[in-house]
Amino acid sequence: MSESEFDSALTYNSYLAIDDLLNLQKPLSNGPEHDEMLFIIIHQSYELWFKQLIHEFNAAAKSLEAGDTHRSLAMLGRIRTILKVCVTQVDILETMTPLQFNAFRGYLSSSSGFQSAQFRKVEALLGRRDTKMSSHLPIDVQVEIKEITSRNSIWDSTLVYLDKRGHKIPPEILERDKSTHYQSDPRVIEVLLAVHRNDPESAMVCERLMDIDEGLQEWRYRHVKMVERTIGQKAGTGGSDGVKYLASTLFSPVFKDLWDIRSQF
């Protein structure tokens, strides 16, 4: 088939698989309940954005480790913008009242957002390192997350970037066991202070990471308040602690060293 014939055969619908996409919303409630469609579409949209975040984080890590400042800034900025969209989707969910949600909540059975494998992968890419994050997921997903946690997080890739820019990161930090959680180090703090004072381009990369960290915390906060507004202090679906668990994730920065230097300028 020639290029012109191929182009003429391709349509908007076929390229984006629109028919398949629009057939993925399958409400379970009787009627079905009007708001179940919104609930499904919002969460399917989240999963699509998580897929894109994984795609962007992997590419940003390669770009950082290659020392490409401008491409890294563009990708990290895109990640921050996607997180803004995730926050905005909470506004849409909050148009659903507690009574409207409870009209179909029982049909969700044991399903829970806690089971989102893709969000666990996002957390792993950001540097979370603990077995509890994936122990409830299927074995094949656990294997995938274990592979992610065995290599550089986006913070580790940033340290590689800074080292290549001449800001010497101690070798034992660059070569540490990546399956363990990164621990703040005063030597890295000193490097970061020097970066912000003397290397504007590298400082911009660090500030993009701050944007991402702040955006993630904003999304977590809005998520907690939305859940509390909808179900109060009741247990979440799937047996989770609901608001109690979600609230425990608040105010835990991903890039702690970047926050710690703020009081030292």
C-alpha positions in Angstrom: 0.0 0.0 0.0 1.4 3.4 -1.0 1.7 6.3 1.5 -1.2 8.1 -0.2 -3.4 5.0 0.0 -2.5 4.5 3.6 -3.3 8.1 4.5 -6.7 7.9 2.7 -7.6 4.8 4.7 -6.8 6.4 8.0 -9.5 8.3 9.8 -9.8 10.2 13.0 -11.9 7.4 14.4 -9.6 4.6 13.3 -6.4 6.4 14.4 -7.7 7.1 17.9 -9.8 3.9 18.2 -12.8 6.0 19.1 -15.3 3.2 18.8 -13.3 1.0 21.2 -12.7 4.0 23.6 -16.4 4.9 23.8 -17.3 1.3 24.5 -15.2 1.1 27.6 -17.7 2.8 29.9 -19.9 0.0 31.4 -22.0 1.2 34.4 -23.0 -1.6 36.8 -25.9 0.1 38.6 -29.5 -0.3 37.7 -30.8 2.3 35.4 -27.9 2.9 35.4 -27.5 5.7 38.0 -26.8 8.9 36.1 -23.5 9.8 38.0 -21.9 6.4 37.5 -20.9 7.4 34.0 -19.1 10.5 35.3 -17.3 8.4 37.9 -16.1 5.9 35.3 -14.9 8.5 32.8 -13.0 10.6 35.4 -11.1 7.5 36.6 -10.4 6.2 33.2 -9.1 9.7 32.3 -6.9 9.5 35.4 -5.4 6.2 34.2 -4.7 7.7 30.7 -2.9 10.6 32.4 -1.0 8.2 34.6 0.1 6.4 31.5 1.3 9.7 30.0 3.1 10.6 33.2 5.0 7.3 33.2 5.9 8.0 29.5 7.2 11.5 30.4 9.1 10.5 33.5 11.0 7.8 31.6 11.9 10.2 28.9 12.8 13.0 31.3 15.1 10.6 33.2 17.0 9.7 30.0 17.2 13.4 29.0 18.5 14.4 32.4 21.2 11.7 32.4 22.2 12.8 28.9 22.7 16.3 30.2 20.1 17.9 27.9 18.9 20.9 29.9 16.3 22.3 27.5 14.6 19.0 26.7 14.5 18.1 30.4 12.9 21.5 31.3 10.3 20.9 28.6 9.4 17.4 29.8 9.4 18.3 33.5 7.2 21.3 32.7 4.8 19.1 30.8 4.6 16.7 33.8 3.7 19.7 36.0 0.9 20.7 33.6 -0.5 17.2 33.5 -0.7 17.3 37.3 -2.6 20.5 37.1 -5.2 18.8 34.9 -5.4 16.0 37.4 -6.2 18.6 40.1 -8.9 20.2 37.9 -10.6 16.8 37.4 -11.3 16.8 41.1 -13.5 19.9 40.5 -15.6 17.8 38.2 -15.9 14.9 40.6 -17.1 17.4 43.3 -20.1 18.2 41.3 -21.4 14.8 42.4 -23.1 14.9 45.8 -22.7 12.2 48.5 -26.2 10.9 47.8 -25.5 10.6 44.1 -22.3 8.7 44.7 -23.9 6.4 47.3 -26.6 5.5 44.8 -24.1 3.3 42.9 -21.2 3.0 45.4 -22.3 -0.5 46.5 -21.7 -1.8 42.9 -18.0 -1.0 43.2 -17.6 -3.9 45.6 -13.9 -4.4 46.5 -12.6 -2.2 43.7 -10.6 0.8 44.9 -8.3 3.5 43.5 -5.7 2.0 45.9 -5.5 -0.7 43.3 -4.2 1.6 40.5 -1.0 -0.1 39.3 -0.1 2.8 37.2 -0.2 5.3 40.1 2.1 2.9 42.0 4.5 3.0 39.0 4.4 6.9 39.1 5.3 6.8 42.8 8.1 4.4 42.1 9.5 6.6 39.3 9.4 9.5 41.8 11.4 7.5 44.3 9.1 5.6 46.6 10.8 2.5 47.8 8.8 0.1 49.9 7.2 -3.3 49.4 3.8 -2.2 50.7 3.3 -0.1 47.6 2.7 -3.1 45.4 2.1 -6.1 47.6 -1.6 -6.1 47.0 -1.2 -6.0 43.2 -1.0 -8.9 40.7 2.4 -10.6 40.6 3.2 -9.4 37.1 2.7 -5.8 38.2 4.8 -6.4 41.3 7.6 -7.5 39.0 7.3 -4.4 36.8 7.4 -2.1 39.9 10.3 -4.0 41.3 12.2 -3.3 38.0 11.4 0.4 38.3 12.6 0.5 41.9 15.9 -1.1 40.9 16.9 1.8 38.8 17.3 5.5 39.0 14.3 7.5 40.3 13.8 10.9 38.7 15.8 12.4 41.6 18.7 10.0 41.0 18.6 11.1 37.3 18.8 14.7 38.4 21.8 14.0 40.6 23.5 12.4 37.6 22.6 15.5 35.6 24.1 17.8 38.2 27.2 15.8 38.4 27.7 16.0 34.7 27.3 19.8 35.0 30.4 19.9 37.2 28.5 19.8 40.6 30.3 16.9 42.1 27.9 14.4 43.8 29.6 11.9 46.0 30.1 8.6 44.1 28.6 6.5 46.9 25.3 8.5 46.4 25.3 8.1 42.6 26.2 4.4 42.9 24.0 3.5 45.9 21.5 0.6 45.9 18.6 2.2 44.0 16.1 -0.2 45.5 16.5 1.6 48.8 14.9 5.0 49.6 17.1 8.0 49.0 18.2 9.6 52.3 19.0 13.3 52.5 22.7 14.0 52.7 24.3 17.3 53.8 26.8 17.1 50.9 24.0 17.1 48.4 22.4 20.0 50.3 25.7 22.0 49.8 25.7 21.1 46.1 22.1 22.3 45.7 22.9 25.6 47.4 25.8 26.1 45.1 23.7 25.2 42.0 21.1 27.8 42.9 23.7 30.5 43.5 25.9 29.8 40.5 24.2 27.8 37.8 20.9 29.3 36.7 20.1 26.6 34.1 20.6 23.7 36.6 18.6 25.7 39.2 15.7 25.9 36.7 15.7 22.1 36.5 15.6 21.9 40.2 12.7 24.4 40.3 10.8 22.3 37.8 11.1 19.4 40.2 9.7 21.6 43.0 6.8 22.4 40.7 6.1 18.7 40.3 6.4 18.0 44.0 4.1 20.9 44.8 1.6 19.8 42.1 1.6 16.2 43.5 0.9 17.5 47.0 -1.8 19.7 45.7 -3.5 16.8 43.9 -3.2 14.6 47.1 -4.8 17.3 49.2 -7.7 17.9 46.8 -8.2 14.2 46.5 -8.4 13.8 50.3 -10.9 16.7 50.6 -13.0 15.4 47.8 -13.2 11.9 49.4 -14.0 13.4 52.8 -16.7 15.6 51.2 -18.2 12.6 49.5 -18.0 9.8 52.1 -16.9 11.5 55.3 -14.9 9.2 57.6 -16.4 6.0 56.3 -14.0 3.2 55.1 -13.1 3.3 51.5 -14.1 0.7 48.9 -11.8 -2.3 48.9 -11.4 -2.1 52.7 -9.0 0.8 52.7 -9.1 3.4 55.6 -10.5 6.0 53.2 -9.8 9.5 54.3 -7.5 8.4 57.1 -5.1 6.7 54.7 -5.2 9.4 52.2 -4.5 12.1 54.8 -1.4 10.2 55.9 0.1 10.8 52.5 -0.2 14.6 52.8 2.8 16.9 53.3 5.4 14.3 52.6 7.6 16.0 50.0 9.2 13.9 47.2 12.3 16.0 46.9 13.0 16.8 50.5 16.5 18.2 49.9 15.1 20.9 47.6 12.7 22.0 50.3 15.3 21.9 53.0 17.6 24.4 51.2 14.9 27.1 51.2 15.7 28.2 54.7 19.4 28.5 53.9 19.4 31.3 51.3 
